[in-house]
Amino acid sequence: MSEPLPDDFESAIWLPFELDGPSDRVALVRFDEAAYLAAPFLDQRALGPAPEVRIHEWSDIAAAISPKWRRDAQYIFHIGHVGSTLISRLLGEIDNVLALREPLLLRAVAEQLGRWDDRNARVDAANALLSRTFRPGQRAIVKATSFVSEIAADLLPEGSRALLLALSPRSYIETILAGENSVSALPQATPGRAERLGRCIPEAASLLPASGDDPAMQAALGWACEASALEAAAARIGEDRVLRMDFDAFLEAPAQSLSDVADFYGLALAPERSRAIVSGPLMRRYSKALEFPYSPQLRHDLLAEAGRCHREDIERSLSWLAEVGAQAPAVAVALQNWQERS
């Protein structure tokens, strides 16, 4: 007989940390509000030295979810490396917001949704689990992993809204080339992105770059894949329920931009509180690891240096993107909506 679920399972204090596909079991981990606030990502990096973990069958968890449970989580979908962690942290400073950053449960749902016969029930259960909070007046805002955008329209609960975060192609490619870690991650990410792009946009399959080890071209391919997935999601969700935000534009006016996002989500945020949040330490630290200083000015300088050092490679990759956009309408829409601002 399975161990009974915790008495306080309806609270966010029990995070559905990880869903194991082969066994269809879920690891529940006890997280208090401080743990949610501190964690850059809700993965292994967020676990303390001795986490309280309980393993349960997915069927038992699904059976315990009442139709009366809330299903009102708001979402952030993005293309990666575009400030989504920072914006999630800033939103988490607003009263009655519970910010969840890249829960592993969503990764599992995105990766396995097409293989489940009960996909609608799985999505409903995931939303119920991620909508749980610590008190009735609180509301969850979930930052998904970038590739989860492919199921964004299936995932977004009725009545909820989604912030879509990206950069112009040039700024995105410069961002990737400016970071040693982001460049080193490209070889692993590129094959999957190429497969997704070719599967979702057949016109692009014949235009995939021949050079598989060119970081600028790999970054351009990543932009085409992720940005077109965002736009496909927006088309299905409806323009009235999405807000596009360019991270460069956010940094130009962070207080106003944060207020705009709060208004979009229906959150109460006074102008002076917005200014206080963006004047705090979060804007001066690296959001994925707060122990490291990282400011908008430092980011600007690093991107400018990457633009100078890789100018020819960047221009070649942008030309390739324009060629893809000329033949693939889905990429053309993404280029139009996220075009470089003068």
VOGU-3710 file (C-alpha; in Angstrom, 3 decimals, decimal comma):
1> mseplpddfe> 0,000/0,000/0,000  1,306/3,454/-0,890  2,228/5,914/1,811  -0,595/8,450/2,301  -0,038/11,926/0,962  0,887/14,639/3,495  -1,995/16,266/5,330  -0,891/19,671/4,007  -0,501/18,467/0,408  -2,877/21,172/-0,827
11> saiwlpfeld> -0,252/23,770/0,151  2,729/24,808/-1,959  4,927/23,583/0,871  5,082/20,218/-0,951  6,693/20,882/-4,327  6,154/18,153/-6,953  9,875/18,225/-7,514  10,434/15,575/-10,141  8,354/13,175/-12,217  10,173/10,009/-13,219
21> gpsdrvalvr> 8,838/8,880/-16,580  9,603/5,147/-16,479  8,159/4,601/-12,991  5,519/7,367/-13,193  6,390/8,367/-9,657  6,702/11,851/-8,232  9,200/13,066/-5,669  7,599/15,599/-3,347  10,081/17,903/-1,617  9,236/20,164/1,297
31> fdeaaylaap> 9,901/23,824/0,370  9,016/26,809/2,535  8,509/30,315/1,116  12,117/31,290/1,783  13,312/28,315/-0,266  11,150/29,303/-3,235  12,413/32,879/-2,978  16,058/31,855/-2,870  16,122/29,138/-5,526  17,292/30,297/-8,974
41> fldqralgpa> 15,809/27,081/-10,390  13,606/24,416/-8,835  15,983/21,595/-9,659  18,791/19,748/-7,857  20,586/23,031/-7,226  17,743/24,101/-4,939  18,018/21,096/-2,623  19,615/21,516/0,754  21,962/18,976/2,349  19,102/16,917/3,810
51> pevrihewsd> 15,854/17,614/1,933  12,606/16,114/3,173  11,455/13,941/0,271  8,449/11,686/-0,203  7,875/9,460/-3,232  4,340/8,860/-4,512  2,678/7,296/-7,524  1,440/9,853/-10,043  -1,966/8,158/-9,982  -2,241/8,741/-6,227
61> iaaaispkwr> -1,315/12,397/-6,588  -3,725/12,928/-9,479  -6,533/11,246/-7,520  -5,927/13,600/-4,571  -6,328/16,755/-6,680  -9,805/18,116/-6,196  -11,773/19,827/-8,987  -12,145/22,674/-6,468  -8,397/23,337/-6,360  -7,168/26,526/-7,977
71> rdaqyifhig> -5,849/26,414/-11,510  -4,799/30,028/-11,921  -1,013/30,036/-12,232  0,363/32,771/-14,458  3,338/31,966/-16,716  6,558/33,354/-18,125  7,688/31,795/-21,411  10,989/32,822/-22,971  13,773/31,886/-25,400  16,560/31,523/-22,807
81> hvgstlisrl> 19,262/33,994/-21,758  16,826/36,914/-21,890  16,503/37,956/-18,250  13,639/35,640/-17,317  15,255/34,639/-14,021  15,800/38,277/-13,067  12,244/39,255/-13,916  10,907/36,258/-12,007  12,962/37,306/-8,967  11,697/40,884/-9,225
91> lgeidnvlal> 8,100/39,676/-9,455  8,730/37,501/-6,401  9,355/40,684/-4,402  5,761/41,807/-4,976  3,362/41,108/-2,131  1,312/37,949/-2,589  3,365/36,577/-5,499  4,869/33,110/-5,274  7,513/32,884/-8,013  8,446/29,410/-9,265
101> replllrava> 11,469/29,169/-11,540  11,714/26,271/-13,979  10,133/23,452/-11,970  11,298/20,062/-13,200  7,682/18,898/-13,348  7,097/21,191/-16,335  10,128/19,824/-18,140  8,735/16,315/-17,723  5,303/17,371/-18,970  6,807/19,055/-22,042
111> eqlgrwddrn> 9,031/16,086/-22,835  6,413/13,384/-22,318  3,078/15,024/-23,128  2,895/13,536/-26,602  3,396/10,028/-25,212  0,609/10,183/-22,622  -2,898/8,993/-23,435  -4,276/11,145/-20,602  -2,487/14,340/-21,697  -5,365/16,712/-20,871
121> arvdaanall> -5,692/15,265/-17,379  -1,910/15,513/-16,885  -1,852/19,171/-17,884  -4,806/19,929/-15,624  -3,090/18,199/-12,709  0,178/20,014/-13,345  -1,607/23,360/-13,317  -3,419/22,502/-10,115  -0,146/21,525/-8,458  1,706/24,623/-9,654
131> srtfrpgqra> -1,159/26,959/-8,720  -0,955/26,042/-5,035  0,285/28,801/-2,748  0,847/29,373/0,968  -2,250/31,523/1,494  -5,456/32,310/-0,405  -4,478/35,819/-1,521  -1,202/34,664/-3,019  -0,829/33,770/-6,714  1,796/31,656/-8,443
141> ivkatsfvse> 3,834/32,957/-11,383  5,723/30,126/-13,059  8,801/30,700/-15,186  9,072/27,746/-17,535  12,181/26,294/-19,151  12,600/27,694/-22,675  11,557/24,586/-24,644  8,317/24,371/-22,642  7,058/27,150/-24,954  6,106/24,384/-27,388
151> iaadllpegs> 3,236/23,362/-25,083  2,495/26,847/-23,734  -0,943/27,028/-25,317  -1,882/23,640/-23,853  -0,469/24,583/-20,480  -1,866/28,073/-19,832  -4,997/27,819/-17,663  -8,163/29,532/-18,790  -8,177/33,072/-17,397  -4,406/33,173/-16,880
161> ralllalspr> -1,884/35,195/-18,855  1,632/34,691/-20,183  4,594/37,043/-20,370  6,708/36,296/-23,455  10,357/37,307/-23,122  12,912/37,527/-25,915  15,554/39,720/-27,534  16,209/40,875/-31,051  18,290/38,340/-33,007  21,409/40,502/-32,883
171> syietilage> 21,201/41,131/-29,149  20,465/37,464/-28,477  23,447/36,246/-30,498  25,704/38,791/-28,802  24,373/37,615/-25,426  25,219/34,002/-26,188  28,687/34,835/-27,546  29,439/37,042/-24,524  29,142/34,177/-22,050  31,582/31,318/-21,781
181> nsvsalpqat> 28,967/29,034/-20,241  26,322/29,837/-22,849  28,786/29,148/-25,684  29,875/25,859/-24,132  26,218/24,764/-23,879  25,539/25,288/-27,592  26,853/21,938/-28,915  24,524/20,041/-26,602  21,476/22,224/-27,286  21,834/22,645/-31,058
191> pgraerlgrc> 20,876/19,149/-32,321  17,600/19,204/-30,420  16,804/22,709/-31,595  17,599/21,773/-35,198  15,254/18,791/-34,920  12,487/20,921/-33,397  12,875/23,645/-36,005  12,809/21,185/-38,870  9,822/19,355/-37,394  7,734/22,427/-36,675
201> ipeaasllpa> 8,827/24,475/-39,684  9,459/22,116/-42,626  10,522/25,031/-44,846  13,503/25,599/-42,572  14,820/22,030/-42,706  16,738/22,529/-45,956  18,214/25,791/-44,676  19,833/24,494/-41,500  23,434/25,715/-41,308  25,988/23,284/-42,695
211> sgddpamqaa> 28,616/24,260/-40,127  27,715/22,575/-36,880  30,497/24,123/-34,821  29,960/27,843/-35,520  28,704/29,412/-32,248  27,102/32,416/-33,955  25,173/30,174/-36,359  24,212/27,854/-33,525  22,909/30,843/-31,575  20,954/32,053/-34,608
221> lgwaceasal> 19,415/28,617/-35,019  18,509/28,660/-31,320  16,824/32,033/-31,724  14,835/30,843/-34,754  13,685/27,722/-32,915  12,720/29,323/-29,617  11,308/32,610/-30,947  9,123/30,861/-33,522  7,852/28,552/-30,766  6,905/31,631/-28,714
231> eaaaariged> 5,014/33,095/-31,657  3,203/29,831/-32,365  2,110/29,788/-28,726  0,935/33,410/-28,903  -1,138/32,647/-31,995  -2,950/29,844/-30,188  -3,303/31,605/-26,830  -4,561/34,913/-28,248  -2,980/38,342/-28,223  -5,199/39,538/-25,367
241> rvlrmdfdaf> -3,603/37,002/-23,020  0,071/37,524/-23,864  2,503/40,378/-23,284  5,696/40,486/-25,345  8,650/42,140/-23,651  12,114/42,730/-25,061  14,647/42,401/-22,252  16,721/45,290/-23,612  13,621/47,481/-23,416  12,976/46,264/-19,877
251> leapaqslsd> 16,451/47,357/-18,800  16,008/50,812/-20,319  13,068/51,536/-17,985  12,941/48,762/-15,362  10,541/50,416/-12,902  7,970/51,209/-15,575  8,474/47,825/-17,223  7,952/45,991/-13,939  4,796/48,020/-13,374  3,591/47,089/-16,873
261> vadfyglala> 4,136/43,397/-16,180  2,365/43,664/-12,815  -0,598/45,421/-14,437  -0,748/42,748/-17,116  -0,932/40,037/-14,452  -3,481/41,996/-12,431  -1,116/42,563/-9,504  -1,239/45,556/-7,187  2,093/47,366/-7,446  2,415/51,017/-6,492
271> persraivsg> 4,932/53,070/-8,535  7,101/53,750/-5,499  7,225/50,035/-4,670  8,238/49,209/-8,244  11,051/51,761/-8,058  12,196/50,332/-4,730  12,297/46,773/-6,095  14,382/47,647/-9,169  16,664/49,850/-7,051  17,455/46,923/-4,782
281> plmrryskal> 20,287/44,401/-4,941  18,651/42,045/-7,464  19,431/44,419/-10,330  23,117/44,411/-9,380  23,634/40,662/-8,998  23,757/37,729/-11,411  20,221/36,378/-11,057  21,224/32,730/-11,496  23,854/33,069/-8,748  23,351/36,075/-6,511
291> efpyspqlrh> 26,841/35,825/-5,052  28,238/37,308/-8,281  27,879/40,991/-9,199  26,259/41,643/-12,585  24,679/44,953/-13,560  22,890/46,237/-16,680  25,998/48,305/-17,470  28,264/45,254/-17,240  25,891/43,351/-19,498  25,922/46,236/-21,992
301> dllaeagrch> 29,714/46,290/-22,027  30,002/42,527/-22,492  27,510/42,526/-25,370  29,310/45,420/-27,039  32,608/43,562/-26,768  31,060/40,400/-28,210  29,636/42,452/-31,067  33,062/43,850/-31,898  34,957/40,578/-31,548  32,492/38,486/-33,563
311> redierslsw> 31,182/41,070/-36,021  31,612/39,012/-39,196  30,216/35,853/-37,635  27,202/37,744/-36,300  26,455/39,389/-39,634  26,681/36,019/-41,384  24,299/34,432/-38,893  21,831/37,324/-39,236  21,920/36,921/-43,012  21,105/33,234/-42,570
321> laevgaqapa> 18,170/34,153/-40,306  16,854/36,578/-42,938  17,101/33,813/-45,553  15,138/31,439/-43,338  12,549/34,129/-42,673  12,107/34,710/-46,394  11,083/31,087/-46,884  9,512/30,147/-43,539  6,520/32,321/-42,555  6,721/31,255/-38,901
331> vavalqnwqe> 10,270/32,585/-38,610  9,259/35,716/-40,538  6,594/36,443/-37,915  9,163/36,020/-35,146  11,607/38,331/-36,923  8,880/40,939/-37,357  7,771/40,853/-33,731  11,275/40,814/-32,248  13,106/42,937/-34,804  16,046/45,036/-33,734
341> rs> 14,932/48,367/-32,360  16,659/51,520/-33,577
//
